[in-house]
């Protein structure tokens, strides 16, 4: 009698866990589809916004209102996309990011509508001044950064959701296997002469089929878990504020590049980059604007690395590190001089700057061919010392280590 009750319990548990597994699979597929739709929407928002900006800038530069003929259509498409993405993200932890994006778009749209009105009145110089004003340029950069932040938050949310569903799935599978073992034990041990026991070939074949399906499911979910783990590893190596590699990632990659350069007898350069008078900037404009400044500078630095092995990382505070494999000192200095010019060209206002009135950076560079008796840490220290020398010599410059 007890064995019969055990069989009924096992069957009930088996049915329940199969239902849970089906629910998890359905929700998991829906979640992936929803996240894909959100990600597509975010990318579309960035593209449409850039299209609007290019349309207006070309119109004012060429003094040709025909360039803005499709402005209203593109803007309506953008607003519709923002609304759709906002609805899709209601159940996710992206409400703040989407609210920030919506506010940013609203501010940009007000300025663009005003500039468009001036262009239609052929007041070109006024429209030009409006679209090239620091406030509009800064608002555009804020929008771009908030878009990237939303994409990063979506990636993190996806990783957490995948992990949650995997835990549910593993628990259901473990319970299901236990129920199967209990059921098989009743069939083969507790009731060897019962119908469906060892002599019941069709039952055994059905059990084999169930096990094969379970093994296939386990392999599939294991692959999904590995993908989620890779996403989590990527997040753990990323600086939360700037989106660049963090100090931990820099240490790992720097050591790997040092060993590679040593084996191949190739030069390796490292640069230390510091935002000039950043404390004064923070004190004057506030920490929120300070964070925004770091994001914009980080975005500019990140755009400067393109070759394999190159890496930009947030080293700490307002200091960044750049790994440049294969470059001698002079070659690295030439490359980083272009970076310095790019940061200055951003034109981010800095009322407390003693040099240019805008945000600038000081950069120290060191390079060598790693050999016996040298250490990777010593080259970083030399670049850091060169960076401080650049500051002491007047800031907003690149200095090469001795």
SEVEX-897709 format. One line per field, with one value per residue (C-alpha): residue in three letters; x, y, z; residue number from 0. Coordinates in Angstrom, 3 decimals. Each point is the difference from the previous one (the first is absolute). Example, Ala and Ser with C-alpha at 12.3 -4.5 7.8 and 13.67 -1.06 7.14 Angstrom:
BEGIN
residu <- (ala|ser)
X <- (12.300|1.370)
Y <- (-4.500|3.440)
Z <- (7.800|-0.660)
num <- (0|1)
REM end
This chain:
BEGIN
residu <- (unk|unk|unk|unk|unk|unk|unk|unk|unk|unk|unk|unk|unk|unk|unk|unk|unk|unk|unk|unk|unk|unk|unk|unk|unk|unk|unk|unk|unk|unk|unk|unk|unk|unk|unk|unk|unk|unk|unk|unk|unk|unk|unk|unk|unk|unk|unk|unk|unk|unk|unk|unk|unk|unk|unk|unk|unk|unk|unk|unk|unk|unk|unk|unk|unk|unk|unk|unk|unk|unk|unk|unk|unk|unk|unk|unk|unk|unk|unk|unk|unk|unk|unk|unk|unk|unk|unk|unk|unk|unk|unk|unk|unk|unk|unk|unk|unk|unk|unk|unk|unk|unk|unk|unk|unk|unk|unk|unk|unk|unk|unk|unk|unk|unk|unk|unk|unk|unk|unk|unk|unk|unk|unk|unk|unk|unk|unk|unk|unk|unk|unk|unk|unk|unk|unk|unk|unk|unk|unk|unk|unk|unk|unk|unk|unk|unk|unk|unk|unk|unk|unk|unk|unk|unk|unk|unk|unk|unk|unk|unk|unk|unk|unk|unk|unk|unk|unk|unk|unk|unk|unk|unk|unk|unk|unk|unk|unk|unk|unk|unk|unk|unk|unk|unk|unk|unk|unk|unk|unk|unk|unk|unk|unk|unk|unk|unk|unk|unk|unk|unk|unk|unk|unk|unk|unk|unk|unk|unk|unk|unk|unk|unk|unk|unk|unk|unk|unk|unk|unk|unk|unk|unk|unk|unk|unk|unk|unk|unk|unk|unk|unk|unk|unk|unk|unk|unk|unk|unk|unk|unk|unk|unk|unk|unk|unk|unk|unk|unk|unk|unk|unk|unk|unk|unk|unk|unk|unk|unk|unk|unk|unk|unk|unk|unk|unk|unk|unk|unk|unk|unk|unk|unk|unk|unk|unk|unk|unk|unk|unk|unk|unk|unk|unk|unk|unk|unk|unk|unk|unk|unk|unk|unk|unk|unk|unk|unk|unk|unk|unk|unk|unk|unk|unk|unk|unk|unk|unk|unk|unk|unk|unk|unk|unk|unk|unk|unk|unk|unk|unk|unk|unk|unk|unk|unk|unk|unk|unk|unk|unk|unk|unk|unk|unk|unk|unk|unk|unk|unk|unk|unk|unk|unk|unk|unk|unk|unk|unk|unk|unk|unk|unk|unk|unk|unk|unk|unk|unk|unk|unk|unk|unk|unk|unk|unk|unk|unk|unk|unk|unk|unk|unk|unk|unk|unk|unk|unk|unk|unk|unk|unk|unk|unk|unk|unk|unk|unk|unk|unk|unk|unk|unk|unk|unk|unk|unk|unk|unk|unk|unk|unk|unk|unk)
X <- (0.000|2.827|1.769|-3.211|-0.279|3.636|-0.760|-2.919|2.138|2.777|-2.449|-1.493|3.437|1.036|-3.062|0.477|3.676|-0.722|-2.572|2.523|2.602|-2.434|-0.908|3.671|0.707|-2.932|0.949|3.648|-0.820|-2.332|2.682|2.599|-2.434|-0.892|3.636|0.850|-2.860|1.147|3.592|-1.109|-2.135|2.884|2.294|-2.718|-0.425|3.705|-0.002|-3.108|1.284|3.306|-1.907|-1.921|3.189|1.816|-3.026|-0.058|3.773|0.215|-2.957|1.539|3.481|-1.296|-2.774|-2.453|-3.382|-0.643|2.354|-2.645|-2.924|-0.317|0.657|-3.588|-0.283|3.276|-0.805|-3.438|1.674|2.461|-2.738|-1.968|3.101|0.645|-3.605|0.203|3.268|-1.354|-3.005|2.235|2.268|-2.721|0.673|3.775|2.272|0.423|-2.607|2.593|2.088|-3.022|-1.278|3.412|0.003|-3.513|0.932|3.188|-1.917|-2.541|2.734|1.686|-3.296|-0.783|3.352|-0.299|-3.527|1.164|2.998|-2.236|-2.366|2.924|1.234|-3.418|0.156|3.500|1.572|2.966|2.549|-2.392|-0.848|3.718|0.750|-2.804|1.090|3.681|-0.497|1.719|-3.344|-1.344|3.251|0.130|-3.654|0.779|2.879|-2.186|-2.595|2.596|1.453|-3.430|-0.764|3.158|-0.887|-3.428|1.560|2.448|-2.828|-1.961|2.963|0.256|-3.741|0.141|2.821|-1.912|-3.205|1.800|1.632|-3.380|-1.657|2.962|-0.319|-3.695|0.744|2.747|-2.220|-2.839|2.352|1.477|-3.471|-1.117|2.975|-0.737|-3.605|1.116|2.409|-2.740|-2.392|2.567|0.921|-3.616|-0.250|3.250|0.592|-3.120|-2.311|2.138|-2.977|-2.281|-1.028|2.697|2.830|3.115|-2.224|-1.842|2.155|-2.144|0.221|3.788|0.181|-2.163|2.343|2.969|-1.738|-0.690|3.650|1.186|-2.298|1.270|3.622|-0.669|-1.710|2.913|2.501|-2.083|-0.390|3.680|0.900|-2.369|1.513|3.499|-1.134|-1.494|3.204|2.033|-2.291|0.419|3.795|-0.086|-2.034|2.416|2.865|-1.777|0.089|-3.574|0.260|1.928|-0.631|3.757|2.029|0.559|3.257|-0.295|-0.361|2.913|2.301|-0.878|0.393|3.141|1.785|-1.079|1.263|3.272|0.606|-0.908|2.341|2.781|-0.412|-0.155|2.657|-2.331|-0.448|-2.850|-1.274|-2.294|-1.538|-1.449|-2.654|-1.285|-2.779|1.541|-1.244|-2.884|-0.525|-0.553|-2.453|-1.883|-0.117|-1.274|-2.523|-0.957|0.568|-2.719|1.651|3.368|-1.249|-1.326|3.379|1.764|-2.451|0.577|3.798|-0.137|-2.067|2.609|2.856|-1.838|-0.489|3.775|0.916|-0.600|2.840|0.038|1.343|-0.619|-2.016|-1.332|-0.840|-1.095|2.978|-1.590|-1.833|0.619|3.018|-0.008|2.545|0.558|1.871|1.703|1.732|2.639|0.615|3.260|0.010|-0.099|-2.684|-2.161|0.500|-1.154|-3.115|-0.788|0.539|-2.978|-1.952|0.932|-1.160|-3.281|-0.775|0.736|-2.116|-3.021|-0.184|-1.426|-0.107|2.305|-0.311|2.798|2.521|3.187|1.045|-2.741|-3.388|-1.079|0.601|3.456|2.199|3.634|1.578|3.142|1.464|2.581|1.160|2.564|0.748|-0.544|3.114|1.743|0.097|-2.969|-3.517|-3.348|-0.725|3.132|-1.085|-3.390|1.798|2.174|-3.098|-1.631|3.096|-0.017|-3.656|0.780|2.849|-2.478|-2.175|2.902|1.062|-3.366|-2.579|-1.836|3.018|1.614|3.304|2.255|1.749|3.788)
Y <- (0.000|2.368|-0.782|0.786|3.376|0.668|-0.753|2.456|2.675|-0.586|0.284|3.193|1.528|-1.025|1.650|3.130|0.400|-0.535|2.795|2.236|-0.796|0.860|3.264|0.912|-0.769|2.128|2.904|-0.303|0.168|2.951|1.754|-0.426|1.272|3.012|0.873|-0.307|2.355|2.488|-0.107|0.514|2.947|1.607|-0.312|1.431|2.972|0.824|-0.299|2.149|2.659|0.121|0.250|3.022|1.684|-0.563|1.277|3.280|0.537|-0.545|2.327|2.837|-0.485|-0.092|2.535|-2.328|-0.662|-2.909|-2.009|0.115|-1.133|-3.345|1.363|-0.353|-3.576|-1.145|1.745|-1.654|-3.369|0.726|0.982|-3.147|-2.152|1.644|-0.672|-3.652|-0.638|1.714|-2.361|-3.049|0.974|0.519|-3.420|0.479|2.185|2.470|2.604|2.570|-0.494|0.317|3.028|1.658|-0.808|1.399|3.207|0.366|-0.402|2.589|2.566|-0.680|0.220|3.443|1.349|-1.690|1.314|3.529|-0.311|-1.421|2.935|2.430|-1.823|0.222|3.736|-0.022|1.236|-2.247|1.539|-0.266|-3.611|-0.784|1.493|-2.026|-3.353|0.550|1.427|-1.786|-0.738|-1.860|-1.890|-1.049|-1.078|-2.180|-1.659|-0.602|-1.673|-2.260|-0.974|-0.716|-2.180|-2.027|-0.218|-1.406|-2.639|-0.950|-0.221|-2.203|-2.373|-0.229|-0.572|-2.756|-1.740|0.129|-1.274|-2.872|-0.962|0.067|-2.241|-2.374|-0.402|-0.812|-2.400|-1.825|-0.342|-1.387|-2.424|-1.242|-0.587|-1.689|-2.360|-0.868|-0.766|-2.168|-1.915|-0.537|-1.159|-2.287|-1.347|-0.923|-1.643|-1.919|-0.630|0.399|-1.656|-2.144|-2.050|2.956|0.966|2.200|-1.587|-1.596|-2.116|3.055|0.970|2.971|1.689|-0.330|1.477|2.924|0.566|-0.006|2.586|2.210|-0.202|0.906|3.035|1.007|-0.310|2.159|2.620|-0.036|0.542|2.855|1.731|-0.508|1.848|2.838|0.169|0.223|2.909|1.745|-0.563|1.570|3.023|0.253|-0.237|2.842|2.096|-0.742|1.333|3.251|3.303|0.854|3.755|0.258|-3.363|-0.474|-2.904|0.270|-0.166|-3.779|-0.517|2.349|-1.947|-3.274|1.312|1.996|-3.049|-2.082|2.631|0.297|-3.741|-0.003|2.914|-1.728|-3.245|1.736|2.645|2.851|3.485|0.635|3.433|1.113|3.418|1.525|2.659|2.422|2.588|3.380|1.740|-2.421|0.694|3.665|-1.060|-2.222|2.700|2.603|-1.995|-2.770|-3.740|-0.766|2.190|-1.434|-3.512|1.198|1.578|-3.307|-1.879|2.350|-0.097|-3.805|-0.220|2.075|-2.135|-3.202|1.160|0.458|-3.705|-2.125|-2.514|-3.486|-0.056|3.696|0.727|3.050|-0.455|2.184|-0.246|1.851|3.272|2.321|-1.999|-2.344|-2.482|-0.922|-3.122|0.392|-3.173|0.302|3.752|1.713|3.058|2.596|-1.951|-0.227|3.725|0.885|-2.109|1.450|3.554|-0.593|-1.245|3.119|2.240|-1.958|0.517|3.724|0.251|-1.294|3.521|-1.072|3.246|0.073|3.341|-0.871|-1.168|2.040|-0.772|-0.026|0.449|-3.474|-3.538|-1.323|-2.972|-0.528|-3.192|-1.874|-2.668|-2.727|-2.713|-2.790|-3.445|-2.214|-1.885|-1.663|2.094|2.142|-0.092|1.002|2.084|2.090|1.080|1.111|1.962|1.715|0.988|1.296|2.085|1.402|0.929|1.991|1.692|1.041|1.531|1.826|1.392|1.676|-2.746|-0.823|-1.740|-3.377|-0.862|-2.950|-1.800|0.282)
Z <- (0.000|0.930|-3.283|-1.894|1.741|-0.875|-3.613|-0.013|1.644|-2.527|-2.907|1.453|0.528|-3.502|-1.537|2.128|-0.863|-3.685|0.237|1.769|-2.644|-2.786|1.738|0.416|-3.660|-1.162|2.271|-0.980|-3.713|0.580|2.041|-2.737|-2.640|2.156|0.698|-3.694|-0.853|2.660|-1.195|-3.598|1.116|1.896|-2.997|-2.240|2.360|-0.178|-3.807|-0.489|2.371|-1.877|-3.279|1.317|1.180|-3.301|-1.892|1.928|-0.045|-3.760|-0.545|2.021|-1.481|-3.575|0.748|-1.708|1.622|-2.369|2.215|2.745|-2.159|1.821|3.515|1.230|-1.303|1.565|3.287|0.154|-0.608|2.815|2.459|-0.882|0.583|3.395|1.011|-1.096|1.842|3.139|-0.015|-0.480|2.913|2.600|1.553|-0.039|2.100|-2.841|0.919|1.078|-3.150|-2.296|1.918|-0.426|-3.733|-0.425|1.851|-2.052|-3.236|1.125|0.687|-3.324|-1.861|1.448|-1.199|-3.399|-0.578|0.845|-2.353|-2.733|0.336|-0.347|-3.103|-1.623|0.637|-1.574|3.230|-0.607|2.361|2.956|-0.859|-0.351|3.405|1.592|-1.435|0.751|3.492|2.879|1.649|-3.037|-0.626|3.659|-0.087|-3.031|1.804|3.068|-2.215|-1.603|3.382|1.470|-3.036|0.625|3.692|-0.875|-2.272|2.776|2.539|-2.403|-0.286|3.778|0.357|-2.615|1.855|3.300|-1.609|-1.726|3.296|1.784|-2.587|0.045|3.774|-0.385|-2.823|1.903|3.052|-2.124|-1.766|3.278|1.427|-3.215|0.027|3.622|-0.904|-2.910|2.213|2.547|-2.713|-1.583|3.429|0.607|-3.389|0.126|3.707|2.089|-2.528|-2.307|-1.163|-0.600|-3.504|-1.507|2.039|-1.523|-2.187|-1.301|-2.947|-1.263|3.442|0.007|-3.470|1.101|2.975|-2.367|-2.179|3.034|1.060|-3.495|-0.039|3.452|-1.089|-3.051|2.186|2.429|-2.824|-1.398|3.364|0.806|-3.191|0.924|3.483|-1.449|-2.189|3.021|1.967|-2.802|0.122|3.755|-0.353|-2.523|2.433|2.851|-2.137|-0.870|1.848|0.937|-0.597|-3.272|-1.648|-0.503|1.335|3.754|1.960|0.444|-3.753|-0.671|2.342|-1.739|-3.549|0.797|1.390|-3.003|-2.461|1.943|-0.263|-3.699|-0.776|1.946|-1.957|-3.380|0.840|-0.978|1.482|2.421|1.033|2.788|0.568|3.147|-0.638|2.646|-0.329|0.819|3.161|0.336|3.719|-0.793|-2.740|2.462|2.672|-2.453|-2.045|2.442|0.055|-2.539|-2.607|1.073|-0.766|-3.342|-0.793|0.721|-2.218|-2.918|0.373|0.312|-3.182|-1.855|1.317|-0.870|-3.585|-0.322|0.291|-3.077|-0.372|1.502|3.544|0.651|3.119|1.832|3.682|2.863|2.320|2.897|0.641|-2.945|-1.197|-2.990|-1.385|-3.655|-1.158|-3.401|-1.233|-2.702|0.353|0.874|2.252|-2.827|-1.885|3.116|0.695|-3.525|0.418|3.438|-1.197|-2.283|3.020|1.993|-2.860|-0.260|3.691|-0.213|-3.176|1.938|1.407|3.363|2.041|3.050|1.782|2.443|-2.609|0.098|-3.584|-2.647|1.695|-1.166|1.257|-0.963|0.877|0.873|-1.333|0.964|-2.307|0.568|-2.395|-0.070|-1.371|3.075|0.971|2.953|3.148|-1.006|1.443|-1.406|3.122|-0.490|-3.491|1.345|2.727|-2.616|-1.999|3.183|0.795|-3.533|0.399|3.162|-1.848|-2.709|2.711|1.613|-3.370|-0.567|-0.609|-3.273|-1.511|-0.645|1.720|-0.810|2.845|0.146)
num <- (0|1|2|3|4|5|6|7|8|9|10|11|12|13|14|15|16|17|18|19|20|21|22|23|24|25|26|27|28|29|30|31|32|33|34|35|36|37|38|39|40|41|42|43|44|45|46|47|48|49|50|51|52|53|54|55|56|57|58|59|60|61|62|63|64|65|66|67|68|69|70|71|72|73|74|75|76|77|78|79|80|81|82|83|84|85|86|87|88|89|90|91|92|93|94|95|96|97|98|99|100|101|102|103|104|105|106|107|108|109|110|111|112|113|114|115|116|117|118|119|120|121|122|123|124|125|126|127|128|129|130|131|132|133|134|135|136|137|138|139|140|141|142|143|144|145|146|147|148|149|150|151|152|153|154|155|156|157|158|159|160|161|162|163|164|165|166|167|168|169|170|171|172|173|174|175|176|177|178|179|180|181|182|183|184|185|186|187|188|189|190|191|192|193|194|195|196|197|198|199|200|201|202|203|204|205|206|207|208|209|210|211|212|213|214|215|216|217|218|219|220|221|222|223|224|225|226|227|228|229|230|231|232|233|234|235|236|237|238|239|240|241|242|243|244|245|246|247|248|249|250|251|252|253|254|255|256|257|258|259|260|261|262|263|264|265|266|267|268|269|270|271|272|273|274|275|276|277|278|279|280|281|282|283|284|285|286|287|288|289|290|291|292|293|294|295|296|297|298|299|300|301|302|303|304|305|306|307|308|309|310|311|312|313|314|315|316|317|318|319|320|321|322|323|324|325|326|327|328|329|330|331|332|333|334|335|336|337|338|339|340|341|342|343|344|345|346|347|348|349|350|351|352|353|354|355|356|357|358|359|360|361|362|363|364|365|366|367|368|369|370|371|372|373|374|375|376|377|378|379|380|381|382|383|384|385|386|387|388|389|390|391|392|393|394|395|396|397|398|399|400|401)
REM end
